[in-house]
Amino acid sequence: MNTTTQTIPQITPSRRRLPSELTILLVLVGISLTFEILGWILQGQSFLANTQRLAIMILQVSVIGIIAIGVTQVIISDGIDLSSGSIVGATAMISMSLAQASSFPRALYPGLTDLPVVAPVAAGLLVGVACGAINGFLIAYSRIPPFIATLGMMVTARGFAKWYTKGQPISFPTDSFAAIGKGLAPVLIFLAVAAVMHVVLRYTRYGKFTYAIGANRQAARVSGINVERHTVKVYAVAGLLSALAGIVVASRGLTAQAGMGTGYELDAIAMAVIGGVSLSGGRGSIPGTMIGMVIFGVIISGFTFLRLDAYYQEMLKGVIIVAAVVADVYRQRKRVKS
């Protein structure tokens, strides 16, 4: 047995100098208190006391949070994924087309009877895995930079979503499919995904390989890790989670449109980076991304609470993404100096 294969993959997040989740949590508290103070000064009402607003915020960011979990492990492996939003749109169209109730006029497959919910869900997930695996294959074996490969998939998947129904929306799902996005189901799905991926990244060989590749790709290769094969797996998992988000968002809205998921990839990356995931790879955690998701949601909800116009919100969202990247660069330089 190759002994080096057993020693190098022991690189785990607990042995790396990760940003403290407690520090990120304190940032969340500070931002929340800031909006609370501004709320009383500008609006004469409390931001935090409105539990309905906070519940809506958590529900909204949970779908993107599912994508952010997949993006987290991609970034940890020193990659990037710009295709997740488009995969959401393509998956939503495919799964909804198979989940249409036969009691309503079908946009596609008019002679098809109601399928069990597992059929549209499985079809959507398979599409997501296929898109992610193609990303990983191009990056691993064709040596195409992740930015270019996933950018190409972003355009292709969005074009497929538009072509699939010639740009027409699809609605009227079966009750069993609609139940996937009803009530707090999206939040529960997100929590389950986060719990599973936390265990996978922290305690399994898959997670150790992911951190090892992100920390030093060449050293991981020398240690016996099949870097190319593992890269394909990482992007396939990211595609799977993007597809799951697409199914949830289509079920929740009871309709699917080709434009669904636009901009989700940038929001997911922002959540991960805000949560302490390093864009240089090798550092980050699922709990950190979860806190980053809540921070992102609180900021957007706070802007709406303060009645900031939507176009200002978009501009400030861009500032948040850039600020998160600058903070990551600063953390890296500080570690190098220490």
C-alpha positions in Angstrom: 0.0 0.0 0.0 1.2 3.5 -0.8 1.9 5.0 2.6 2.1 8.6 1.3 -1.5 8.3 0.1 -2.5 7.8 3.8 -0.6 10.7 5.2 -1.1 13.7 2.9 -4.9 13.5 2.7 -5.1 14.1 6.5 -5.3 17.8 5.7 -8.5 18.8 7.4 -10.2 22.1 8.2 -9.5 21.6 11.9 -5.8 21.7 11.2 -5.9 24.9 9.2 -6.1 28.4 10.5 -9.7 29.1 9.5 -11.5 32.3 10.2 -13.5 31.9 13.4 -17.2 31.2 12.9 -17.7 33.1 16.2 -16.1 36.2 14.6 -18.4 36.0 11.6 -21.3 35.5 14.0 -20.4 38.7 15.8 -20.4 40.5 12.4 -23.9 39.2 11.9 -25.0 40.6 15.3 -23.3 43.9 14.5 -25.1 44.3 11.2 -28.4 43.3 12.7 -28.1 45.9 15.5 -27.1 48.5 12.9 -30.4 47.9 11.0 -32.3 47.9 14.2 -30.9 51.4 15.2 -31.5 52.7 11.7 -35.0 51.3 11.7 -35.9 53.3 14.8 -34.2 56.5 13.6 -35.5 56.4 10.0 -38.7 54.3 10.1 -39.7 54.5 13.8 -40.0 50.8 14.1 -38.0 47.7 14.9 -36.2 45.6 12.4 -35.6 42.5 14.5 -39.0 42.4 16.3 -40.8 41.7 13.0 -40.6 37.9 13.0 -42.6 37.6 9.8 -40.0 39.7 7.9 -37.2 37.6 9.3 -39.0 34.3 8.5 -39.5 35.5 4.9 -35.8 36.4 4.7 -34.7 33.0 5.8 -37.1 31.3 3.4 -35.8 33.4 0.5 -32.1 32.8 1.1 -32.5 29.1 1.9 -32.8 28.3 -1.8 -29.7 30.2 -2.7 -28.1 28.7 0.4 -28.4 25.2 -1.1 -26.4 26.5 -4.1 -23.9 28.2 -1.7 -23.2 24.8 0.0 -22.2 23.3 -3.4 -20.2 26.4 -4.3 -18.4 26.3 -1.0 -16.8 22.9 -1.7 -15.9 24.1 -5.2 -14.1 27.2 -3.9 -12.4 25.1 -1.2 -11.0 23.0 -4.0 -9.6 26.2 -5.6 -12.3 26.4 -8.3 -15.3 28.6 -9.1 -18.7 27.9 -10.5 -20.6 30.5 -12.5 -23.1 28.1 -14.0 -25.2 27.3 -10.9 -27.9 30.0 -11.7 -28.4 28.7 -15.2 -28.6 25.1 -14.0 -31.4 26.2 -11.7 -33.3 27.5 -14.7 -32.7 24.4 -16.8 -33.6 22.1 -14.0 -36.8 24.0 -13.1 -38.0 23.7 -16.7 -37.3 20.0 -17.1 -38.7 19.0 -13.7 -41.8 21.1 -14.0 -42.5 19.8 -17.5 -42.6 16.2 -16.1 -44.5 17.3 -12.9 -47.5 18.9 -14.7 -50.8 17.6 -13.6 -52.8 15.9 -16.4 -56.0 17.8 -15.2 -54.5 21.0 -16.7 -53.5 21.8 -20.3 -50.0 20.5 -20.7 -47.3 22.7 -22.3 -45.3 19.6 -23.1 -46.2 15.8 -23.3 -50.0 16.3 -23.6 -50.7 12.6 -23.5 -48.7 11.9 -20.3 -50.5 10.9 -17.2 -49.5 12.2 -13.7 -46.0 10.8 -12.9 -44.9 10.0 -9.3 -42.9 12.9 -7.8 -39.7 10.9 -7.9 -39.7 11.0 -11.8 -39.4 14.8 -12.2 -37.1 15.1 -9.2 -34.8 12.4 -10.5 -34.8 13.9 -14.0 -33.9 17.3 -12.7 -31.1 16.0 -10.4 -29.6 14.0 -13.3 -29.5 17.1 -15.5 -27.7 19.0 -12.7 -25.2 16.2 -12.1 -24.5 16.0 -15.9 -23.9 19.7 -16.2 -21.6 19.7 -13.2 -19.7 16.7 -14.4 -19.2 18.3 -17.8 -17.8 21.4 -16.0 -15.5 19.2 -13.9 -14.3 17.1 -16.9 -13.5 20.2 -18.9 -11.6 21.7 -16.0 -9.7 18.6 -15.0 -8.9 17.0 -18.4 -8.9 19.9 -20.9 -7.1 22.3 -18.5 -9.7 25.0 -19.2 -9.8 27.6 -16.4 -12.8 27.1 -14.1 -14.0 30.6 -14.9 -14.2 29.9 -18.6 -15.6 26.4 -18.4 -18.4 27.3 -16.0 -19.1 30.5 -17.9 -19.6 28.4 -21.0 -22.0 26.1 -19.1 -23.8 29.2 -17.8 -24.6 30.4 -21.3 -25.4 26.9 -22.6 -27.7 25.9 -19.8 -29.6 29.2 -20.0 -30.0 28.8 -23.7 -31.2 25.2 -23.2 -33.8 26.4 -20.7 -35.1 28.9 -23.2 -35.1 26.4 -26.1 -36.8 23.7 -24.2 -40.2 25.4 -24.3 -39.4 28.2 -26.8 -39.4 30.6 -23.9 -42.8 29.7 -22.6 -43.3 29.2 -18.8 -44.6 25.9 -17.5 -47.1 25.7 -14.6 -49.8 23.5 -12.9 -47.7 20.9 -11.1 -49.1 17.9 -9.2 -49.8 18.3 -5.5 -46.9 16.0 -4.6 -44.4 18.1 -6.5 -45.9 21.4 -5.2 -45.4 20.1 -1.6 -41.6 20.2 -2.1 -41.6 24.0 -1.8 -44.5 24.5 0.5 -44.2 26.2 3.9 -40.9 25.7 5.6 -39.9 22.7 3.4 -37.1 24.7 1.6 -35.6 25.6 4.9 -35.6 22.0 6.1 -34.1 20.9 2.8 -31.4 23.4 3.2 -30.6 22.4 6.8 -30.5 18.7 5.8 -28.1 19.5 2.9 -25.9 21.7 5.1 -25.7 19.0 7.8 -24.8 16.2 5.3 -22.2 18.3 3.5 -20.6 19.5 6.8 -20.1 15.9 7.8 -18.8 14.9 4.3 -16.3 17.8 4.2 -15.0 17.5 7.7 -15.0 13.7 8.4 -14.7 11.8 5.1 -12.0 11.2 2.6 -13.9 13.2 0.1 -13.6 16.3 2.3 -9.9 15.7 3.1 -9.1 15.3 -0.6 -11.1 18.5 -1.4 -9.1 20.5 1.2 -5.8 19.0 0.1 -6.4 19.8 -3.6 -7.4 23.4 -2.7 -4.4 23.9 -0.4 -1.8 22.5 -2.9 -2.8 20.8 -6.0 0.6 19.5 -6.9 1.3 18.2 -3.4 -2.1 16.4 -3.5 -1.2 14.8 -6.8 2.2 13.6 -5.5 0.5 12.2 -2.5 -1.5 9.8 -4.6 -4.8 11.7 -5.0 -6.5 11.4 -8.4 -6.9 15.2 -8.7 -8.8 15.0 -12.0 -11.3 12.4 -10.9 -12.0 14.2 -7.7 -12.4 17.5 -9.5 -15.2 16.0 -11.6 -16.8 14.7 -8.4 -16.7 18.2 -6.8 -18.4 19.9 -9.7 -20.9 17.1 -10.1 -22.0 17.6 -6.5 -22.2 21.4 -7.1 -24.4 20.7 -10.1 -26.6 18.3 -8.1 -27.2 20.9 -5.4 -27.9 23.6 -8.0 -30.5 21.2 -9.6 -32.0 20.6 -6.1 -32.4 24.4 -5.7 -34.0 24.6 -9.1 -36.6 21.9 -8.2 -37.3 23.7 -4.9 -37.7 27.1 -6.5 -40.0 25.8 -9.2 -42.1 23.9 -6.7 -42.3 26.9 -4.4 -43.5 29.2 -7.2 -45.7 26.6 -8.8 -44.2 27.6 -12.2 -41.0 27.3 -14.1 -39.5 30.0 -16.3 -36.3 30.0 -18.3 -35.0 33.1 -16.5 -35.2 31.5 -13.1 -31.9 31.5 -11.1 -30.4 34.6 -12.8 -27.8 36.0 -10.6 -28.0 33.2 -8.1 -24.4 32.1 -8.8 -23.0 35.5 -7.7 -25.2 35.6 -4.5 -24.0 32.0 -3.6 -20.4 33.0 -4.1 -20.9 36.1 -2.0 -22.5 34.0 0.8 -19.5 31.6 0.8 -16.8 34.3 0.8 -18.7 36.4 3.5 -18.7 33.2 5.5 -14.9 32.9 5.4 -14.3 30.6 2.4 -11.0 31.6 0.8 -11.0 32.2 -3.0 -7.5 30.9 -3.1 -8.8 27.5 -1.9 -8.0 25.2 1.0 -10.0 27.1 3.6 -13.6 27.4 4.5 -16.5 25.6 6.3 -20.2 24.9 5.9 -21.1 26.6 9.2 -19.3 29.7 8.0 -21.2 29.7 4.8 -24.4 29.3 6.7 -23.6 32.4 8.8 -22.6 34.2 5.6 -25.9 33.3 4.1 -27.8 34.8 7.0 -25.6 37.9 6.9 -26.3 38.3 3.2 -30.1 37.8 3.8 -30.1 40.3 6.7 -28.4 43.0 4.5 -30.8 42.6 1.6 -33.8 42.4 4.0 -32.5 45.5 5.8 -32.2 47.5 2.6 -35.8 46.6 1.8 -36.8 47.5 5.4 -35.2 50.9 5.0 -37.1 51.3 1.6 -34.0 51.5 -0.4 -34.8 51.4 -4.1 -34.1 48.2 -5.9 -31.4 49.6 -8.2 -29.5 50.9 -5.2 -29.8 47.4 -3.7 -28.2 45.9 -6.8 -25.3 48.3 -6.7 -24.8 47.8 -3.0 -24.9 44.0 -3.5 -22.0 44.4 -5.9 -20.1 46.4 -3.3 -20.7 43.7 -0.8 -19.3 41.0 -3.1 -16.2 43.1 -3.8 -15.7 43.9 -0.1 -15.9 40.2 0.8 -13.2 39.4 -1.8 -11.0 42.3 -0.5 -11.5 41.0 3.1 -10.4 37.5 1.9 -7.3 38.9 0.3 -6.5 40.8 3.4 -6.9 37.7 5.6 -4.5 35.8 3.2 -1.8 38.5 3.4 -2.1 38.6 7.2 -1.6 34.8 7.4 1.4 35.0 5.2 3.0 37.7 7.3 2.4 35.8 10.5 
